[in-house]
Amino acid sequence: MVCDIASMSRAGPRSVSPSVVSCVRGPRRTNSGWPSAISSSRTRWEMVGCVRFMWRAAALNEPSRAMQSKVASWSSVKRIIDKSYVAGRNIRFPFSERSLYRSWQKNGRIFLISRNSLKQAIVETRRIKGVHFTYPALAAMEILAAGGLDYIYIDGEHGAFTISDVEACCIVADRLGVTPVARVPDGTAPVITQFLDRGVRGIIVPHVETEEQARIAAEATYFAPLGQRSFGGGRPYAHVGNKDIPSLLKQANAGVSLSLMIETAKGLDNIAAIAAVPGVDYLSFGMFDLCQSLGHPGDPKHPEVTAAVEAAAAKVRALGKPIREDFITFAWINDLVVEGARRLLP
């Protein structure tokens, strides 16, 4: 089901039928679990999906009022929409089982569970696909997500992203049901924390050469007992409105992934120790920097380079961890644009 949240927020409460508004306020439920006021029309179902989602957005953002009264007024919903979706106002968000977040109520509080498509794919030994972005393109993310993407990749090292851009991309990815991951500029704790607090669900650390660097990245990515990630006011944890922080941190750890990039000869030498660090989910190779480090700049397909990468990858797999290419198919956004232009504009 798909409906335009932004247009509904502009249209105001008169555009929503009483039965849909009653859904926001929590009407009596039938044995089937759905509000008895809902009709069978497809349009009504789509509207209900939108308003139920926006009610949760209001509840998550303003727990002190919305959760205590168990009523989220239209003005409250509209205010949250205006604040939260400024960067993605024209986006049509799909409501389906692909949604990145699921929530349930317990003792009057909403608990948030985040899913990580990369982590799930590793466990289930299946392939996933994503698009790597070097600049913020929210509309392109929306269009490509319709093709069944599992994740979007935000290049925070070489890309043109401000930290506000990163957050906007994460908000859009969340609503589209795809996992937002990011290559951070470096593996220090302050940088990783800032990206995670903006909503990134997968951290990719470049230029890792030692086991110590890998452990620093893991400690910054996970809360205790897996790591020492700093807890602050980042999204979406600050909007949950419950006091069960231990459960919240446990859910956050389960929903985040960590990947390390090997890009130098020194990294190849230490790859077994790097891959063995707890919390590291998978590894990848930065081929252009790596071939340069191995004495073959600009030639990632040189026999010496490919042989070194194959030997290193075998060490990682022997530890039970995958290489990116083992389960991920991806394309860069610029390559998609150029290839599309060549095919459609011969």
ROLODREN-548783 format. One line per 10 residues: their letters; for each residue z negated, y, x of N, C-alpha, C, O. Coordinates in steps of 0.001 Angstrom, whole numbers. Each point is the difference from the previous one (the first is absolute). Example, Ala and Ser with C-alpha at 12.3 -4.5 7.8 and 13.67 -1.06 7.14 Angstrom:
<sites>
as = -7800:-5690:13190:0:1190:-890:0:1200:900:-665:-19:1036 ~ 1385:1069:-1386:-60:1190:820:-730:1090:-770:-169:1108:509 .
</sites>
This chain:
<sites>
mvcdiasmsr = 0:-1190:838:0:1190:-838:0:1235:870:-706:51:1007 ~ 1490:948:-1382:107:1217:782:-82:1191:-931:625:10:-1061 ~ -1383:983:1448:-4:1232:-763:-322:1148:919:-565:-186:1078 ~ 936:1394:-1517:-75:1169:858:-1323:713:-227:-169:720:-985 ~ -773:-926:1908:-1311:620:-120:115:1516:26:-646:707:-774 ~ 1496:-221:1696:82:1447:173:468:699:-1260:-557:1026:-391 ~ 1599:-1589:-260:509:640:-1205:-1035:-50:-1110:-79:922:-811 ~ -719:-1991:763:-1050:-70:-1008:-1059:1062:256:-524:606:-934 ~ 209:-380:2235:-1009:1014:305:490:1386:-382:-789:849:-416 ~ 2118:-612:559:544:1294:-390:69:151:-1516:-195:1091:-537 .
agprsvspsv = 473:-2199:-143:187:57:-1447:-1300:295:-732:1:651:-1045 ~ -1120:-1137:1605:-1284:280:-618:-403:-1030:-1023:746:-945:-256 ~ -1925:1110:-339:-557:-1007:-883:779:-220:-1276:-72:-1089:-568 ~ 829:2093:82:701:-179:-1263:1120:-1019:106:489:-504:-1011 ~ -70:189:2283:1077:-964:163:-498:-1431:-64:797:-937:50 ~ -2101:756:-161:-577:-1346:9:-546:-296:-1379:-716:818:-577 ~ 1048:-1986:42:-424:-348:-1352:-1496:-251:-47:-595:-301:1035 ~ -40:415:-2211:-1434:-238:-119:-399:-1388:473:-1064:-171:597 ~ 1907:-821:-857:-361:-1355:414:-74:-120:1502:-835:-733:529 ~ 1730:1469:185:-25:-46:1455:-1226:714:527:-648:-474:933 .
vscvrgprrt = 319:1639:-1542:-1186:716:422:-1241:-844:-250:-945:30:789 ~ 945:-784:-1889:-1154:-852:-274:-172:-1051:1072:-1116:-438:276 ~ 2228:30:334:-92:-954:1093:-734:608:1177:-779:-676:672 ~ 1029:1978:-417:-690:680:1090:-1498:-2:-222:-782:-119:943 ~ 392:250:-2196:-1425:120:-313:-677:-1343:-225:-1174:-62:-367 ~ 1919:-1004:590:-619:-1315:-55:-238:-517:-1396:-1160:-165:-376 ~ 2199:-107:-435:-166:-465:-1375:-461:-1443:-46:-109:-680:1020 ~ -162:228:-2262:-386:-1389:-197:1130:-898:470:1168:300:-248 ~ -1495:-1400:923:1023:-898:511:59:-1279:-833:-1013:-483:-507 ~ 2202:-36:383:202:-1221:-753:-269:-1201:889:-335:155:1174 .
nsgwpsaiss = 481:-1362:-1732:-208:-1208:790:979:-119:1146:-288:-655:1001 ~ 1451:1288:-1139:998:-60:1064:-334:911:1167:641:-72:1049 ~ -1647:936:-1224:-410:870:1089:670:1347:-5:-323:845:835 ~ 1270:-608:-1770:687:1284:-46:-514:821:-1174:-432:-577:-997 ~ 462:1896:1080:-474:843:-1097:744:-317:-1294:1219:-173:-9 ~ -1977:102:-1077:608:-353:-1282:942:1071:-512:829:-277:-866 ~ -937:1510:1386:833:1096:-494:1408:-14:568:856:755:-461 ~ -597:-1601:1453:1305:34:665:1044:-696:-863:-231:-1099:-505 ~ 1371:1742:341:1087:-620:-748:819:-866:937:-261:-40:1203 ~ 1242:-650:-1744:809:-919:798:1202:677:627:751:-654:724 .
srtrwemvgc = -536:1946:-972:1192:643:542:-83:118:1516:-1071:222:565 ~ 2229:-378:84:47:71:1460:-446:1373:502:-730:108:985 ~ 1182:940:-1680:-366:1348:417:-1505:185:-35:-582:591:909 ~ -43:-1095:-1955:-1443:135:-118:-713:-723:1136:-976:504:556 ~ 1469:-1679:-224:-619:-748:1108:97:784:1287:-965:59:762 ~ 2121:551:-502:163:754:1232:-931:1202:31:-577:313:1041 ~ 428:364:-2180:-884:1153:-55:-1441:-421:219:-752:676:703 ~ 370:-1788:-1302:-1358:-501:181:-258:-319:1462:-1065:307:535 ~ 2059:-935:113:-162:-304:1427:-255:1252:803:-870:9:870 ~ 1611:1049:-1144:-171:1259:718:-1381:587:-225:-703:357:945 .
vrfmwraaal = 322:-261:-2230:-1245:693:-305:-1206:-801:480:-981:575:473 ~ 1048:-1895:-591:-1104:-820:517:-135:206:1493:-1115:76:517 ~ 2248:17:193:-54:228:1439:-598:1373:301:-839:138:890 ~ 1276:878:-1639:-503:1343:258:-1478:110:-354:-741:744:643 ~ 312:-1476:-1656:-1426:-10:-325:-796:-526:1175:-1059:534:331 ~ 1572:-1594:309:-691:-527:1173:31:998:1144:-980:135:734 ~ 2095:566:-576:62:1012:1053:-1074:1047:-221:-678:410:942 ~ 521:26:-2190:-1030:993:-296:-1387:-562:248:-864:682:550 ~ 650:-1939:-959:-1303:-618:188:-333:-167:1472:-1139:213:416 ~ 2139:-595:373:-237:-198:1426:-265:1311:704:-794:49:940 .
nepsramqsk = 1447:1016:-1380:-144:1285:667:-1199:789:-494:-552:809:746 ~ 138:-1025:-1983:-1117:747:-551:-991:-956:-663:-196:66:-1214 ~ -430:-955:1992:-875:-1022:-577:-1212:590:-700:-456:-550:-1002 ~ -78:1661:1508:-1222:541:-569:176:388:-1461:-948:-109:-778 ~ 2140:559:386:241:389:-1374:718:-1090:-786:-435:-385:-1085 ~ 1533:-104:1640:808:-953:-755:-723:-1314:-228:83:-573:-1086 ~ -797:85:2106:-631:-1305:-153:-1279:83:-811:-311:-928:-746 ~ -434:2009:870:-1221:109:-778:291:64:-1487:-695:-627:-800 ~ 1707:1372:429:330:135:-1416:952:-1077:-483:194:-183:-1202 ~ 417:-552:2184:997:-1021:-301:1190:578:-746:707:-726:-699 .
vaswssvkri = -481:2024:841:1136:657:-633:656:910:1031:-668:834:610 ~ 1952:-990:-418:742:908:879:901:853:-883:993:-498:-531 ~ -1317:1740:371:791:872:-857:1367:241:610:217:-211:1193 ~ 710:663:-2047:1343:261:506:-21:1069:1082:729:-114:986 ~ -1540:1140:-1144:-44:1060:1012:-469:-559:1334:485:406:1056 ~ -1434:-1343:-1107:-464:-619:1244:1107:-813:639:209:72:1211 ~ 504:-849:-2022:1112:-795:515:1060:901:608:472:-244:1110 ~ -96:1296:-1846:1057:891:477:-398:681:1306:836:181:885 ~ -2098:194:-760:-441:653:1223:114:-937:1194:405:420:1084 ~ -760:-1688:-1275:102:-968:1088:1459:-237:360:347:-112:1176 .
idksyvagrn = 506:37:-2197:1426:-172:267:526:1173:820:724:-184:979 ~ -1105:1410:-1399:486:1175:705:-467:23:1445:747:403:891 ~ -1984:-836:-655:-540:24:1357:559:-1127:857:312:204:1173 ~ -185:-1393:-1757:286:-1188:799:1474:-238:254:364:-601:1011 ~ 492:1063:-1913:1398:-377:98:921:1194:218:1161:-22:-407 ~ -1685:1068:1052:814:1186:221:1264:-363:776:1094:461:-324 ~ -1261:-1298:1361:1145:-339:841:972:-958:-680:1157:-103:406 ~ -1619:-593:-1431:869:-970:-639:159:239:-1479:36:-941:-793 ~ 61:2226:417:-50:358:-1423:1121:-615:-817:-204:-289:-1179 ~ 1367:80:1748:1125:-509:-773:186:-1501:128:1030:-539:-405 .
irfpfsersl = -2008:-126:959:149:-1435:250:-380:-808:-1231:-979:305:-681 ~ 1761:-1335:407:-299:-909:-1102:-722:-1198:584:585:-793:737 ~ -1871:665:-1074:-808:-1042:602:70:-1287:-824:-210:46:-1212 ~ 496:-1185:1831:45:-1244:-748:-1395:-568:-207:-833:48:905 ~ 579:-581:-2085:-1270:-655:-286:282:-1489:-130:602:-434:-981 ~ -1021:-330:1937:291:-1424:-19:-991:-719:880:-911:613:557 ~ 1088:-1924:-432:-895:-785:836:185:321:1473:-800:-442:825 ~ 1843:1207:-466:198:412:1389:-921:1139:395:-66:367:1173 ~ -648:199:-2145:-859:1133:301:-932:-324:1153:-599:-1074:53 ~ 486:2019:868:-777:-255:1208:-1478:-129:-292:-717:-698:716 .
yrswqkngri = 253:1364:-1762:-1420:-27:-307:-263:-694:-1327:743:168:-966 ~ -1806:-946:938:-527:-562:-1233:-1458:434:-92:-668:133:1026 ~ 172:86:-2217:-1382:435:-129:-679:-731:-1141:657:-490:-918 ~ -1960:423:984:-760:-561:-1099:-1304:759:-114:-427:668:942 ~ -207:-773:-2105:-1238:726:-226:-1188:-942:93:54:-1147:-444 ~ -1115:1653:1027:-1246:-750:100:-1148:990:-60:-108:894:840 ~ -754:-1059:-1845:-1147:884:-158:407:1473:-47:-670:865:565 ~ 1792:-599:-1259:416:1373:-192:682:640:1181:228:1209:-1 ~ 109:-2003:1028:664:570:1167:1328:-704:216:139:-1184:-307 ~ 829:1907:830:1303:-575:300:41:-427:1458:-311:780:901 .
flisrnslkq = 698:-2027:-685:176:-519:1349:1493:-103:282:777:-411:-862 ~ -389:782:2059:1415:39:364:295:-1093:1010:-707:-139:998 ~ 1758:-644:-1259:436:-1025:949:1381:375:491:905:229:-802 ~ -735:-166:2101:1315:309:547:639:-1258:555:-673:-828:614 ~ 1985:683:-833:745:-1135:530:836:469:1170:450:1145:32 ~ -247:-2015:912:822:309:1157:1090:-1055:86:-274:-1162:298 ~ 1518:1573:-560:1103:-964:-68:250:-674:1347:419:-1157:36 ~ -669:1856:1071:215:-600:1310:-1019:-1094:271:339:-1080:485 ~ -1587:1374:-805:-1066:-979:216:229:-1232:-870:-180:-1131:452 ~ 577:1358:-1698:274:-1115:-903:1165:-842:495:-46:-1229:-69 .
aivetrrikg = 1086:1878:564:1175:-739:474:-343:-892:1183:524:-1107:116 ~ -1399:1582:760:-409:-810:1149:-744:-1247:-470:248:-1102:490 ~ -1149:1283:-1429:-776:-1133:-520:901:-988:-723:-165:-1213:134 ~ 1118:1733:-900:875:-852:-805:1247:-453:750:831:-719:-556 ~ -695:1132:1814:1159:-345:845:1324:228:-730:825:-906:-106 ~ -639:2104:-384:1246:372:-669:492:1319:563:-761:743:619 ~ 2041:-454:-836:607:1213:519:-160:1158:-993:-18:-193:-1215 ~ -94:1381:1769:-38:1214:-805:989:1002:590:543:-213:1084 ~ -314:1313:-1813:955:986:482:-530:1409:-213:-781:266:-914 ~ 1235:634:1795:-437:1383:-97:1005:945:618:960:-422:645 .
vhftypalaa = -1192:1700:-850:837:1045:572:-878:889:873:-1108:372:-384 ~ 1629:-38:1576:-729:826:949:505:1441:-96:1189:269:165 ~ -2119:649:-435:329:1409:-184:-435:818:1205:-1103:-178:515 ~ 1974:1071:-70:-341:916:1077:-217:1423:-523:-261:911:786 ~ 365:-715:-2082:-251:1282:-630:-421:-262:-1441:362:-1031:-567 ~ -1118:1944:-34:-460:-209:-1375:1154:149:-985:626:1057:-75 ~ -351:-2104:-670:1073:18:-996:-499:-754:-1231:317:-1172:-200 ~ -1096:1861:-612:-660:-652:-1133:994:-552:-1013:-183:-1099:-524 ~ 1236:1865:250:995:-470:-963:696:-1259:511:275:-914:-778 ~ 11:860:2081:626:-1197:571:-941:-1188:-71:442:-1126:-230 .
meilaaggld = -1723:1359:424:-975:-1091:-131:6:-560:-1408:-56:-1214:-199 ~ 125:2103:-770:30:-429:-1401:1234:-839:-294:-94:-1054:-629 ~ 1247:1522:1085:1258:-703:-266:4:-1370:679:364:-1002:-616 ~ -769:965:1884:36:-1259:750:-1039:-989:-497:217:-1210:66 ~ -1349:1711:-567:-1017:-903:-534:522:-791:-1186:-452:-1115:-260 ~ 1410:1698:-463:594:-708:-1133:753:-1248:451:252:-906:-795 ~ 102:868:2074:683:-1173:541:-935:-1100:443:440:-981:598 ~ -1726:1126:-882:-957:-1063:289:-633:61:1376:-318:-1037:582 ~ 129:2249:-49:-660:122:1297:-1440:-488:-78:-652:97:-1040 ~ 172:-621:2158:-1406:-406:94:-843:1056:692:-1197:115:-263 .
yiyidgehga = 1820:657:1150:-766:1029:703:917:1139:413:1219:-158:75 ~ -1826:1305:191:701:1111:646:-731:309:1303:-1222:-111:95 ~ 1998:496:892:-507:221:1351:129:1478:326:1092:567:-38 ~ -2217:46:356:-50:1420:338:-104:111:1519:-994:-428:587 ~ 2009:996:45:4:97:1456:-737:1258:436:578:1083:92 ~ -1866:-1254:173:-823:1126:411:76:299:1477:-569:991:459 ~ 1266:-1831:304:158:254:1430:1251:822:284:-76:1048:640 ~ 1222:-1518:-1111:1262:678:258:518:777:-1210:958:762:126 ~ -1571:-941:-1283:498:635:-1209:-497:1421:-201:-861:487:733 ~ 1426:172:-1753:-328:1400:-316:-955:57:-1189:345:535:-1053 .
ftisdveacc = -1544:-1087:1223:-992:-36:-1071:-1209:855:359:-557:-133:1090 ~ 150:1008:-2002:-1317:612:96:-990:-954:-643:399:-959:-660 ~ -1683:1212:847:-980:-895:-604:27:122:-1530:-321:-959:-701 ~ 699:2125:187:162:151:-1452:1191:-814:-497:-46:-570:-1089 ~ 1107:515:1884:1147:-835:-351:-405:-1467:-84:428:-726:-898 ~ -1256:303:1846:-460:-1393:12:-738:-321:-1301:234:-1045:-609 ~ -1115:1936:191:-745:-227:-1233:917:-40:-1219:-166:-848:-878 ~ 1137:1766:822:934:5:-1123:791:-1301:-61:207:-551:-1081 ~ 231:59:2229:735:-1274:37:-882:-1154:-472:471:-901:-694 ~ -1745:929:1068:-915:-1071:-412:-242:30:-1504:-71:-1048:-641 .
ivadrlgvtp = -56:2252:77:-190:105:-1451:1202:-577:-733:-154:-753:-962 ~ 1347:1105:1417:1216:-512:-629:88:-1516:168:307:-710:-957 ~ -570:212:2160:64:-1443:243:-976:-746:-886:333:-1052:-546 ~ -1542:1589:396:-1000:-639:-853:518:-157:-1419:-140:-1061:-608 ~ 734:2115:88:472:-20:-1391:1248:-848:-164:293:-472:-1098 ~ 443:274:2183:1201:-835:-63:-307:-1468:258:879:-849:-153 ~ -2104:538:539:-384:-1388:234:458:-548:1331:171:-1211:136 ~ 34:2076:860:362:-453:1338:-1095:416:971:-697:989:-228 ~ 546:-1741:1305:-1063:269:960:444:1069:999:1043:-159:635 ~ -1803:1238:-480:345:1004:1014:-603:-369:1354:-1213:-173:114 .
varvpdgtap = 2052:54:905:-479:-252:1350:504:1122:892:966:683:-340 ~ -1612:-494:1475:386:1117:866:-160:-364:1463:-982:-623:406 ~ 1978:1030:377:-163:-26:1448:-695:1304:379:525:1088:-236 ~ -1707:-1211:823:-786:1177:359:443:520:1367:587:-747:784 ~ -860:2015:-492:407:547:1298:-649:-703:1187:624:-169:1048 ~ -1875:-237:-1219:-684:-749:1054:-1116:-820:-627:-264:112:-1198 ~ -387:-933:2003:-985:-931:-529:-1433:458:68:-905:-835:-13 ~ 660:2125:84:-1375:494:48:-622:0:-1398:696:80:-1012 ~ -2017:-171:989:-704:-88:-1278:226:1210:-901:228:-196:-1194 ~ -277:1430:1685:211:1145:-902:1375:-14:-672:115:342:-1177 .
vitqfldrgv = 916:-729:1907:1350:-28:-568:112:-1094:-1059:512:247:-1091 ~ -985:-1445:1402:63:-1107:-961:-794:332:-1251:449:-276:-1113 ~ -1626:865:1284:-839:374:-1137:719:986:-912:-43:-138:-1223 ~ 697:1121:1806:679:1008:-815:1112:-624:-839:160:351:-1169 ~ 602:-1263:1745:1071:-652:-751:-566:-901:-1101:517:-7:-1117 ~ -1559:-743:1419:-603:-869:-1010:-593:818:-1140:111:-383:-1165 ~ -737:1503:1495:-596:835:-1034:1031:663:-898:-341:453:-1093 ~ 1567:-386:1517:1061:539:-849:590:-1063:-920:793:320:-885 ~ -1173:-1581:1085:443:-1063:-893:867:-1056:635:462:-905:-696 ~ -219:984:2002:808:-1015:678:-725:-1343:-59:-1212:-72:202 .
rgiivphvet = 1974:-996:-482:-588:-1337:-147:334:-919:1172:-526:-1109:96 ~ 1394:1569:784:328:-800:1170:159:906:1204:766:962:-44 ~ -1480:-1257:1118:62:805:1217:841:-732:1040:-221:-1181:268 ~ 1189:1888:316:799:-514:1113:-283:881:1207:279:1198:-20 ~ -829:-1790:1063:-391:760:1188:1030:-224:1105:233:-1143:394 ~ 392:2212:115:1006:-151:1063:-634:-53:1393:-1160:369:186 ~ 1945:-832:779:-351:83:1428:-1335:-670:336:-788:545:773 ~ 536:-1699:-1338:-1234:-734:320:252:-849:1244:956:-773:55 ~ -1822:928:932:184:-687:1280:-1161:-895:384:156:-886:841 ~ -1328:1101:-1446:-1183:-753:425:-794:-512:-1198:148:481:-1123 .
eeqariaaea = -980:-1455:1393:-897:-528:-1032:-961:1079:-475:-331:57:-1185 ~ -115:789:2085:-912:1077:-375:632:938:-1010:-649:388:-972 ~ 1905:-17:1185:697:861:-961:112:-682:-1361:-137:649:-1036 ~ 386:-1949:1040:97:-742:-1252:-1335:3:-742:-34:150:-1222 ~ -1057:-314:1957:-1326:-12:-636:-363:1380:-552:-607:101:-1066 ~ 970:949:1777:-256:1355:-504:743:223:-1319:-553:574:-938 ~ 1802:-1027:870:788:151:-1231:-611:-798:-1145:-80:492:-1126 ~ -349:-1716:1404:-596:-841:-1045:-1311:597:-505:-262:-9:-1203 ~ -547:519:2097:-1269:595:-417:226:1235:-868:-778:265:-917 ~ 1834:487:1201:287:1201:-786:617:-331:-1354:-83:807:-926 .
tyfaplgqrs = 696:-1977:795:717:-372:-1217:-905:-628:-1053:239:169:-1195 ~ -1267:-886:1616:-845:-756:-928:-1418:547:-33:-546:445:1010 ~ -33:-494:-2210:-1421:297:-141:-817:-1186:517:528:-1101:157 ~ -1812:1329:106:-894:-1081:419:-51:-1076:-1090:93:329:-1183 ~ -239:-1603:1553:-295:-514:1337:1232:-241:879:-140:-403:1155 ~ 1349:645:-1689:1211:-256:783:271:1098:1016:627:-248:1030 ~ -1097:1467:-1313:255:1114:892:-1002:1105:-221:-1087:-232:-529 ~ 1450:1436:932:-891:1157:-131:755:1190:-590:-230:1142:398 ~ 1127:-1406:-1341:750:1085:-614:-930:1014:-639:-977:-365:-654 ~ 1285:1639:845:-812:1064:-571:280:133:-1492:1154:-28:-427 .
fgggrpyahv = -2208:173:-355:141:171:-1446:-181:1471:-355:-1028:601:312 ~ 2037:-28:-966:-78:1403:-399:527:206:-1397:-190:-842:-878 ~ 854:1960:672:467:348:-1339:1464:-281:-222:640:685:-798 ~ -90:-1667:1477:1418:-292:-136:348:-642:-1323:-873:-513:-701 ~ 2159:543:356:455:-650:-1210:300:-1471:300:375:-313:1130 ~ -524:-597:-2087:-488:305:-1347:-1490:-256:-167:-520:100:-1111 ~ -176:-429:2196:-1392:-429:-119:-918:1081:-558:-965:-314:-696 ~ 1248:1585:991:-862:1079:-477:92:179:-1507:-826:700:-586 ~ 1822:-1325:-58:229:221:-1436:-482:-1172:-856:251:-22:-1205 ~ -921:-926:1789:-307:-1211:-756:-1159:200:-959:39:-521:-1115 .
gnkdipsllk = -1067:1255:1508:-1088:283:-915:-950:-1147:-189:-446:-242:-1121 ~ 116:-479:2177:-1029:-1027:-100:-839:41:1262:417:545:1021 ~ -1577:-1113:-1100:-935:45:1118:-56:-1306:776:-804:-143:921 ~ 1642:-799:-1284:4:-1283:703:906:112:1226:1065:-615:54 ~ -1492:1397:915:802:250:1189:261:-1270:799:1115:-172:493 ~ -2102:-743:-338:299:-1233:745:1193:-768:-556:837:-480:765 ~ -747:357:-2100:1151:-690:-590:1283:780:224:1065:-579:215 ~ -1177:1891:-268:1163:854:200:572:-171:1407:1215:-104:173 ~ -2095:77:830:458:-141:1379:587:-1384:245:952:-148:767 ~ -1513:-852:-1411:546:-1347:131:1408:-74:-575:882:-628:584 .
qanagvslsl = -675:1270:-1731:1335:32:-606:980:756:888:1158:-396:135 ~ -1627:1492:474:868:779:880:449:-825:1195:1167:58:387 ~ -2068:-817:197:360:-851:1142:1045:-1038:-390:920:-283:768 ~ -1065:-283:-1967:948:-1021:-446:1375:584:-283:996:-722:12 ~ -935:2042:-271:1260:612:-392:724:738:1097:1007:655:-270 ~ -1486:-736:1519:651:717:1091:511:-990:1035:-602:-1055:204 ~ 1711:1389:452:562:-860:1043:126:785:1302:43:1230:4 ~ 17:-1974:1102:110:617:1318:1070:-709:814:-22:-1221:155 ~ 953:2005:359:1056:-519:863:7:792:1301:-240:1208:2 ~ 517:-1893:1101:48:641:1302:1398:-139:590:641:-1043:-129 .
mietakgldn = -178:2110:779:1332:2:600:-108:-147:1521:-760:709:659 ~ 1531:-1635:-133:73:-223:1438:1274:679:504:1101:-320:-447 ~ -1264:1263:1385:1147:809:411:115:174:1511:823:784:474 ~ -1645:-1513:286:61:113:1457:-177:-1382:639:-441:-951:-647 ~ 795:868:1922:-185:-1248:744:-1476:-386:52:-340:-1181:-75 ~ -532:2172:203:-1436:-283:14:-449:-602:-1317:-826:-912:-18 ~ 1359:1409:-1075:-334:-568:-1304:441:-1447:-120:-712:-827:-570 ~ 1899:516:1112:461:-1391:1:-948:-898:773:-289:-1116:-431 ~ -198:1592:1572:-908:-802:824:-1304:-305:-725:-588:-1061:205 ~ 137:1971:-1044:-1292:-160:-676:134:-402:-1464:-971:91:-751 .
iaaiaavpgv = 2143:-530:337:247:-183:-1434:-883:-1074:-630:-379:134:-1164 ~ 45:-1182:1886:-842:-1052:-581:-1385:543:-327:-533:-272:-1076 ~ -53:1036:1992:-1321:580:-240:48:1032:-1115:-933:106:-796 ~ 2018:650:739:160:1009:-1052:99:-656:-1367:-665:426:-944 ~ 1484:-1453:834:199:-678:-1283:-1249:-724:-477:-176:-207:-1201 ~ -684:-177:2119:-1192:-767:-360:-1116:865:-582:-986:-534:-507 ~ 1119:1840:570:-1056:883:-514:-138:-183:-1513:1000:85:-713 ~ -2209:-332:204:-200:-150:-1449:430:1252:-757:-273:1121:431 ~ 941:-1318:-1551:461:1117:-814:1451:361:222:592:711:-811 ~ -5:-1194:1906:1425:238:246:801:-997:-826:-148:-1209:177 .
dylsfgmfdl = 996:1702:-1079:739:-871:-913:1318:-475:575:356:-1167:-163 ~ 375:2043:831:1294:-393:574:361:987:1096:-603:1068:106 ~ 1587:-1427:708:452:852:1099:1490:276:-125:720:-714:-697 ~ -273:1748:1375:1429:309:72:299:583:1373:-905:330:766 ~ 2195:-213:-473:432:508:1294:802:1283:-198:909:57:-828 ~ -1260:972:1600:798:1222:20:1086:-171:1044:-201:288:1179 ~ 1352:-760:-1626:994:-519:928:575:1050:949:245:-309:1167 ~ -26:1523:-1623:611:991:892:-969:452:1092:404:168:1150 ~ -1664:28:-1492:-979:335:1033:-247:-1204:906:-211:147:1203 ~ 240:-1331:-1797:-262:-1207:787:1123:-264:1002:-270:-314:1160 .
cqslghpgdp = 1506:435:-1587:1100:-243:938:-7:1027:1124:374:-310:1131 ~ -794:1516:-1435:-123:1021:1038:-1082:-386:1008:180:140:1210 ~ -1317:-632:-1740:-1092:-415:879:400:-1181:879:-501:-148:1115 ~ 1401:-690:-1619:435:-1181:761:1184:301:919:544:-912:624 ~ -145:2168:-536:1050:379:934:1401:-29:-550:966:7:763 ~ -834:-40:-2098:1325:-35:-618:65:1031:-1133:156:-369:-1164 ~ -274:1654:1500:-36:1035:-1042:1243:-8:-883:1131:-70:480 ~ -1379:145:-1788:1091:57:-964:672:-1320:-283:997:-38:-721 ~ -1522:-1067:1277:648:-1313:-161:-1024:-1044:-471:-396:-868:778 ~ -30:947:-2040:-1008:-944:-492:512:-1433:-102:-799:-924:-153 .
khpevtaave = 2126:716:235:556:-1358:-88:286:-600:1371:645:-1045:97 ~ -1105:1678:936:176:-550:1341:-696:-1360:77:-1103:-145:-525 ~ 1711:-843:1159:-593:-1352:65:-1438:-21:505:-818:-764:-513 ~ 496:1584:1504:-1376:10:508:-975:534:-1044:-1134:-468:-97 ~ 1575:1436:-671:-852:574:-1044:-217:-1004:-1123:-1138:-234:-405 ~ 2207:-359:-101:-139:-960:-1100:-812:-1220:415:-762:-543:-800 ~ 924:105:2061:-775:-1147:477:-1487:328:59:-839:-826:-360 ~ 515:2039:818:-1403:411:80:-618:114:-1387:-1157:-370:-202 ~ 1927:883:-750:-502:142:-1368:-207:-1371:-647:-1009:-218:-669 ~ 1943:-696:859:-138:-1339:-572:-1218:-724:559:-708:-683:-740 .
aaaakvralg = 460:824:2027:-1162:-646:609:-1298:600:-544:-956:-723:-278 ~ 929:2043:130:-1195:657:-526:-225:-356:-1462:-1137:-229:-413 ~ 2196:180:-367:-118:-353:-1417:-554:-1412:-163:-786:-259:-912 ~ 1191:-653:1790:-500:-1376:-68:-1512:-33:210:-692:-801:-629 ~ 172:1661:1504:-1448:48:235:-736:485:-1248:-1076:-498:-333 ~ 1666:1467:-345:-627:518:-1218:-17:-1067:-1087:-1028:-220:-641 ~ 2154:-438:435:75:-1035:-1037:-934:-1172:305:-519:-637:-917 ~ 307:355:2202:-913:-1083:375:-1436:293:-431:-807:-915:-162 ~ 499:2198:-21:-1329:403:-472:-77:39:-1525:-1032:365:-563 ~ 2117:-740:-102:5:-33:-1461:309:1330:-654:-260:184:-1189 .
kpiredfitf = 819:753:1961:338:1306:-563:1504:228:101:634:-443:958 ~ -64:1131:-1942:1464:182:-8:461:1243:751:-774:921:260 ~ 2039:-928:74:713:1189:443:636:635:-1236:315:-699:-964 ~ -131:1985:987:537:706:-1178:1246:-674:-556:106:-205:-1209 ~ 840:-141:2082:1261:-585:-461:-170:-1368:-638:926:-488:-648 ~ -2082:-146:811:-235:-1307:-610:-108:80:-1521:264:-981:-696 ~ -653:2155:179:-219:72:-1451:456:1323:-633:-153:192:-1206 ~ 700:701:1997:405:1306:-530:1484:251:240:511:-201:1102 ~ 170:643:-2155:1353:523:92:-68:1481:-329:-547:379:-1035 ~ 1098:468:1909:-125:1432:-243:1263:733:416:846:-533:718 .
awindlvveg = -742:1774:-1191:1097:887:380:-543:1409:122:-947:372:-693 ~ 1552:412:1577:-375:1397:128:743:814:-1060:1145:-301:-339 ~ -1802:1323:-172:566:781:-1088:1343:616:396:923:18:-814 ~ -793:485:2040:1270:606:404:1127:-1016:54:1141:324:-331 ~ -1447:-1555:746:1021:-1048:16:469:-324:-1411:1185:-249:-222 ~ -2114:251:-735:377:-254:-1391:920:1099:-526:986:-273:-685 ~ -1324:1515:1016:815:1125:-472:1409:-67:591:986:153:-721 ~ -893:-381:2024:1311:-38:658:824:-1175:-509:1187:153:-287 ~ -1816:-1338:172:735:-1170:-471:467:191:-1435:1112:-391:-356 ~ -1972:998:-472:404:274:-1377:1174:953:-71:909:-183:-809 .
arrllp = -928:1209:1663:1113:957:21:1294:-674:435:1062:293:-549 ~ -1135:-1190:1525:1205:-676:480:592:-907:-1071:1219:-109:-133 ~ -2092:-535:-624:506:-918:-1027:535:735:-1208:1021:-388:-569 ~ -1714:1464:167:397:689:-1223:1030:1101:237:717:409:-913 ~ -661:61:2163:948:1072:332:898:-427:1160:-53:596:1076 ~ 876:-1624:-1289:830:-493:1097:1086:993:415:776:-280:913 .
</sites>
